[in-house]
Every structure is written in structure tokens, then in C-alpha cells.
Amino acid sequence: MKGLEFDVVFIAMIVEEYTFNEIDVKLLYVSMTRALHRLFMFSEKNHHELVEKIACE
């Protein structure tokens, strides 16, 4: 069993962005894998290295 899952998940990266430290990687992975149908990510920047790296793996 994976834990709680939701139809839609919103991730907001407004003030701070995720970095390559261990806790940020784990938090982003958990939040991204909770979405059953849709995942929305909001950010002031168009480019996030960590998000792109996770998306490519």
C-alpha cells in the first residue's frame, strides 16, 4: 500500500524551489506520486532542474 492518493494534486513552488538536497527530493517525489489522475505544478519560473531531472528518470 502506497498511502494516501488523490484525484488531483497541486504543487506550488512560488517563493522557494526544490533543490537537490535529500529532503526536497523525497518531498517532491511523494507529492508527485500521490496524484491518481492529474498533477498540476505552479511556479514563478519556467525552468526547475530538479523537476526536469525527476521527469526524465
Buried (B, 14 or more C-beta within 10 A) or exposed (E): EEEEEEEEBEBEBEEEBBEEEEEBBEEBEEBBEBBEEEBEBEBEEEEBEBBEEBEEE
